[in-house]
Structure formats: C-alpha cells, structure tokens
Amino acid sequence: MQTYNPNNNQGNQTDNYQNNYNYGGNNYGDGTSGYTNYDANYNYGNQNQYQNPYNNQGYMDMNSGFGADNPAMSGMQNLKTIATQEVVAKSFLFMVVALIITAVASLTTSPLVAYRMLTGNGFFVLLIAELAIVMVSNWAVSKNNAILAGVLFAVYSYLTGVTFSILFLAYTTASITIIFLVTAAIFGIMAIYGLVTKKDLSSAGSILMMGLIGIIIVSAVNLLLLKSSMVDTVICAIGVLIFVGLTAYDTQKIKRLVAISNDSNVLSLALLGAFELYLDFINLFLKLLRLFGKKRS
C-alpha cells in the first residue's frame, strides 16, 4: 500500500505490495508444479492510516444528512454525493485509464517479448525498473508533483501490460475476458461498500496487510523450496480474500482524503488513490485467473 502523509513526510514508505505473475502452462513450468512463477514485491506506501489530524475524527462525515426513513434512497444519495468529490472521482478515473493502458499494451505486445523479459536477467531488470518507478512516484506524490507521478503511473501501467501479454500463451482469450469481467464486478461492489459504509475499516486494513505480508513470505518459500501446486492454490484463494478486503479499505482511505484536499493537491491525492486501487484490481485479477482460468491445452 502507498500512503501520502501531508503533515509528515518522514513515514515509512517500504511496505510490501505483491504482484504474483504466476503463469500456467507446462511450456513454462519447472517440471514440478507446471507453472512459471513471477513474484514481484512492489514496495508502495505504508499500510497504516493516514496519520494526520483528520484521522478518524476530523474528516467529513459522508454518511449523514440524508433521510433515514428510506435506506435505499439514502444510500444512493450518499454514494452520489461521495462520487462527485473531486479526489474520489479522479482516483477512479485515473485507475480506469491505467487499466486501459495495461489492456492495450498486453494486446499489442508479442507474448514472446514478454517471455524474454521474464526470463534470465530480464526479470531482475524489470523488477528493479518497476520498483524504481514506484519509489520515485511515491516521492513525487509526497512533493505534490502530480505531473511526474502521473507519467510514472502511465509507464508502470504500460510495463505491466507488456508482461501480461504472456497470459495469452497460458490461458484462453475467453477465459481471460470472463475473469476480467468478474474481477470488475467484485471490485465495483467492494469499492461501493468502501465508499458508503459507516464502519471504520482501519483495523481490518491492518489485519489484511499482515495477511498480505504472510502470503508474500509463503509464496517465496513455495517458489524456492516446496514448489507445491496445492500450496499455490491455497495462497491464491487467500489472496483473493485479502485483495477483496483491501479494495474496500483503500476506497475508504480515498474518501477520507477529501478532507485534506485543496486546489493544489487534488491531482496528487487522486493519483495516490488510483495507484492503490490499480494494484488491488491487478492482484485480484491475477489471483482469480490462477484459480479459475482455463489453460490452453
């Protein structure tokens, strides 16, 4: 997760975000599990809540001011009001743009190019490049440099799409499309929940981040030592639950950013939120694809 603390720029910015590019298909397996495992731990932000005077008390209450006698109508009005907030609206807009860039890159890149990038030294070059992008982007947001942060976000999205092109060698196009739509539906439901719920998800977010760190560690052990397909399946199933929860958690954090937004930092805050939502979506998609995707014979 990534955080932006406008009142304290000395926070820890090295918490882990996992992207498991585990591609199926025996053509790329190690002969043991039938998979080629690409685990990139992206350090992005601090999993703690935005530590500022607005935390848990000073931010705008988005859940009040509507008629309580009609819960359905009240909920719709509440969601509409929140969605019109500039930080929230632009966060989702930037995330969608990033997903489009990723999709275009994956559809226009030869899978063989992606395969060469993910083998040998190319893997480490790509990993270092993406880590560098995340770190510099984090710095740009902390300095309220929206232009640099936006450019780096676009580059990151494109590189992700290039590597995703290899998915078309491992899974059928129909399967990838269906899983993408399912991911979008689940993501949308949890994002709406994060926007309208009155429950503070801070404690749940901390648990989810600990769970994320746990599956990163277990994934590394399984990749290097166990090489068990059963363990990999369990990791993916737990990962789905974690990223479903993180979607709601990160969305609620974006809602809270409204209280500290102004004309000068709206774009930076929106890019911060968009990056987190993008990572949630991508990881959820990959986990679901590993669990339910139909592999090419």
matplotlib code that plots the C-alpha trace (Angstrom):
import matplotlib.pyplot as plt

x = [0.0, 1.1, 0.4, 0.7, 1.1, 0.9, 1.9, 4.8, 7.0, 9.2, 7.0, 8.0, 7.5, 8.6, 5.7, 5.1, 2.7, 2.6, 2.1, 2.2, 2.6, 2.2, 1.6, 0.2, 1.0, 3.5, 5.5, 6.8, 6.8, 9.7, 8.6, 7.3, 4.4, 3.5, 3.9, 6.4, 6.3, 6.9, 6.7, 7.4, 7.1, 6.3, 7.1, 4.5, 3.5, 2.7, -0.2, -1.1, -3.9, -3.0, -1.6, -2.9, -5.2, -8.1, -7.7, -10.8, -12.5, -11.8, -12.8, -16.2, -19.0, -20.2, -22.9, -25.1, -27.5, -29.9, -33.3, -33.1, -36.6, -35.7, -32.4, -32.2, -32.7, -30.4, -27.7, -28.0, -27.9, -24.9, -23.0, -23.8, -22.6, -19.3, -18.7, -18.9, -16.0, -13.1, -10.5, -12.7, -13.9, -10.4, -8.9, -11.3, -10.9, -7.1, -7.4, -9.6, -7.2, -4.3, -6.3, -6.9, -3.2, -2.4, -5.0, -3.8, -0.1, -1.0, -3.0, -0.3, 2.8, 4.1, 3.9, 7.4, 8.7, 7.2, 8.6, 12.1, 11.6, 10.6, 13.5, 17.1, 18.5, 15.5, 13.3, 15.6, 15.9, 12.1, 11.8, 14.3, 12.7, 9.2, 10.5, 12.3, 9.1, 7.1, 9.7, 10.1, 6.3, 5.9, 8.5, 6.7, 3.4, 5.0, 6.3, 2.9, 4.4, 1.3, 2.8, 5.8, 3.6, 1.1, 3.8, 5.4, 1.9, 1.4, 4.8, 4.1, 0.8, 2.3, 5.1, 2.5, 0.5, 3.6, 4.3, 0.6, 0.8, 2.3, -1.1, -2.4, 0.0, -1.1, -4.8, -7.6, -8.7, -12.3, -11.2, -9.1, -12.0, -14.5, -12.2, -11.6, -15.3, -15.8, -12.9, -14.5, -17.8, -16.3, -14.1, -17.0, -19.1, -16.3, -15.4, -19.0, -19.1, -15.9, -17.4, -20.8, -20.0, -20.1, -17.8, -14.1, -12.1, -8.7, -8.4, -9.4, -6.9, -4.1, -5.1, -5.3, -1.8, -0.4, -2.1, -0.6, 2.9, 2.2, 1.3, 4.3, 6.6, 4.8, 4.8, 8.6, 9.1, 6.8, 8.6, 12.1, 11.6, 8.2, 7.1, 3.7, 0.7, -1.7, 0.1, 0.0, -3.8, -4.3, -2.2, -4.3, -7.6, -6.4, -5.0, -8.5, -10.0, -7.2, -7.4, -11.2, -10.9, -8.1, -10.3, -12.9, -10.2, -8.3, -11.5, -12.4, -9.0, -9.6, -12.9, -11.0, -8.5, -11.3, -10.9, -7.3, -7.6, -7.4, -6.9, -3.1, -3.0, -6.1, -4.3, -1.5, -4.0, -6.1, -3.0, -2.1, -5.6, -5.6, -2.3, -3.6, -6.8, -5.0, -2.8, -5.8, -7.5, -4.5, -3.7, -7.3, -7.5, -4.3, -5.4, -8.8, -7.2, -4.9, -7.8, -10.4, -8.7, -8.9, -5.5, -4.6, -4.1]
y = [0.0, 3.6, 6.4, 10.1, 12.0, 15.7, 16.5, 14.2, 13.2, 11.0, 8.0, 4.5, 4.0, 0.5, -1.8, -4.6, -4.9, -8.3, -8.9, -12.7, -13.2, -16.9, -18.1, -21.5, -23.9, -26.7, -24.9, -22.6, -24.9, -26.1, -29.7, -29.8, -27.5, -26.8, -23.1, -20.3, -18.2, -14.5, -12.9, -9.1, -7.5, -3.9, -1.6, 1.1, 3.1, 2.4, 0.3, 2.5, 5.0, 8.5, 9.8, 13.4, 15.5, 14.3, 10.6, 9.0, 12.2, 15.4, 14.3, 15.0, 12.6, 11.4, 9.3, 11.9, 14.5, 12.2, 10.9, 7.8, 6.8, 5.4, 3.5, 2.6, 6.2, 7.5, 5.1, 6.1, 9.8, 9.2, 7.3, 10.1, 12.8, 11.0, 10.1, 13.8, 14.6, 15.6, 13.3, 10.3, 10.8, 11.4, 8.5, 6.1, 7.9, 7.6, 3.9, 3.2, 5.0, 2.9, -0.3, 0.7, 1.4, -2.0, -3.7, -2.0, -2.9, -6.6, -6.9, -5.2, -6.9, -10.2, -12.8, -13.9, -10.5, -10.7, -14.2, -13.0, -10.1, -12.6, -15.0, -14.7, -11.3, -9.6, -10.5, -8.6, -5.6, -5.4, -5.8, -3.1, -0.8, -1.2, -0.8, 2.4, 3.7, 3.1, 4.7, 7.8, 8.0, 7.9, 10.7, 12.7, 12.4, 13.5, 16.6, 17.2, 16.7, 15.4, 15.6, 13.3, 11.0, 10.7, 10.0, 7.3, 5.7, 5.5, 3.9, 1.4, 0.5, 0.0, -2.2, -4.3, -4.7, -5.8, -8.6, -9.5, -10.4, -13.7, -14.6, -15.2, -18.1, -19.7, -19.1, -18.9, -15.5, -16.2, -17.2, -14.1, -11.9, -13.6, -13.4, -9.7, -9.0, -11.0, -9.0, -5.8, -6.8, -7.8, -4.8, -2.5, -4.0, -3.7, -0.2, 0.9, -0.7, 1.2, 4.5, 4.1, 2.1, 3.8, 1.2, 2.2, -0.3, 0.7, -2.4, -4.6, -3.0, -3.7, -7.4, -7.6, -6.0, -8.6, -11.3, -9.9, -10.0, -13.5, -14.8, -13.0, -15.0, -18.3, -17.7, -17.2, -20.4, -22.3, -20.9, -21.7, -24.9, -26.5, -26.0, -27.3, -26.7, -27.3, -24.6, -22.3, -22.8, -22.1, -18.9, -17.7, -18.4, -16.4, -13.7, -13.2, -12.6, -10.2, -8.1, -8.0, -6.6, -4.2, -2.8, -1.6, -0.5, 1.6, 3.1, 4.3, 5.9, 7.8, 9.1, 10.4, 12.2, 14.6, 16.4, 17.3, 18.1, 21.5, 23.1, 22.4, 18.8, 17.2, 15.6, 14.2, 12.7, 11.3, 9.6, 8.2, 6.6, 5.5, 3.6, 1.7, 0.8, -0.3, -2.6, -4.1, -4.7, -6.2, -8.6, -9.7, -10.4, -12.5, -14.5, -15.2, -16.2, -18.6, -20.2, -20.3, -19.5, -22.1, -23.1, -23.7, -27.4]
z = [0.0, -0.5, 1.7, 1.5, 4.7, 4.1, 7.6, 8.0, 5.1, 7.2, 7.3, 6.2, 2.5, 2.1, 2.9, 0.5, -2.3, -4.0, -7.7, -8.4, -12.1, -11.9, -15.4, -16.0, -18.8, -18.9, -21.6, -19.0, -15.9, -14.0, -14.3, -10.8, -10.4, -14.0, -13.6, -14.1, -11.0, -11.3, -7.8, -7.8, -4.4, -5.1, -2.2, -2.1, 0.8, 4.4, 5.5, 8.4, 8.2, 7.1, 10.3, 10.4, 12.5, 10.4, 11.1, 12.5, 13.5, 11.6, 8.1, 6.5, 7.5, 4.2, 5.8, 7.3, 6.1, 4.2, 5.1, 7.3, 6.6, 3.2, 3.5, -0.2, -1.4, 1.4, 0.3, -3.4, -2.5, -0.2, -2.9, -5.5, -3.1, -2.4, -6.0, -7.0, -4.7, -6.9, -5.3, -5.4, -8.9, -10.3, -8.4, -10.2, -13.5, -13.3, -12.3, -15.3, -17.6, -16.2, -16.8, -20.4, -20.9, -19.4, -21.7, -24.8, -24.0, -23.4, -26.6, -28.8, -27.4, -28.6, -25.8, -26.8, -25.9, -22.5, -22.1, -22.8, -20.3, -17.6, -18.0, -17.1, -16.3, -17.9, -14.9, -12.5, -14.8, -15.0, -11.2, -10.5, -13.0, -11.6, -8.0, -9.1, -10.7, -7.5, -5.3, -7.5, -7.9, -4.1, -3.8, -6.5, -4.6, -1.3, -3.1, -4.8, -8.2, -10.0, -13.5, -12.7, -10.6, -13.5, -16.1, -13.9, -13.3, -17.0, -17.6, -14.8, -16.3, -19.7, -18.4, -16.5, -19.7, -21.6, -19.1, -19.1, -22.8, -21.8, -20.2, -23.7, -24.1, -20.8, -20.8, -23.4, -24.5, -23.5, -20.0, -19.6, -20.7, -18.4, -15.4, -16.1, -16.1, -12.9, -11.3, -12.4, -10.8, -7.5, -7.4, -8.1, -5.3, -2.7, -3.9, -3.4, 0.0, 1.0, -0.1, 1.7, 4.8, 8.2, 9.7, 10.2, 8.2, 9.8, 12.0, 9.2, 6.9, 9.4, 9.5, 5.7, 5.4, 7.8, 5.8, 2.6, 4.1, 5.2, 1.7, 0.2, 2.6, 2.0, -1.8, -1.7, 0.3, -2.0, -5.1, -3.8, -1.7, -1.7, -5.3, -4.4, -6.7, -3.7, -1.6, -4.6, -4.9, -1.2, -1.5, -4.4, -2.6, 0.5, -1.8, -3.4, 0.1, 1.0, -2.1, -1.9, 1.5, 0.6, -2.2, 0.4, 2.7, 0.1, -1.2, 2.3, 2.6, -0.6, 0.8, 3.8, 1.6, 0.6, 4.0, 3.3, -0.4, -1.9, -5.3, -5.2, -4.1, -5.6, -8.5, -6.3, -3.9, -6.7, -8.3, -4.9, -4.5, -8.2, -7.8, -4.8, -6.5, -9.6, -7.7, -5.9, -9.2, -10.9, -8.0, -7.6, -11.4, -11.3, -8.3, -9.8, -13.1, -11.4, -9.6, -12.3, -15.6, -18.4, -19.5, -23.1, -23.9]

ax = plt.figure().add_subplot(projection="3d")
ax.plot(x, y, z, "-o")
ax.set_aspect("equal")
plt.show()
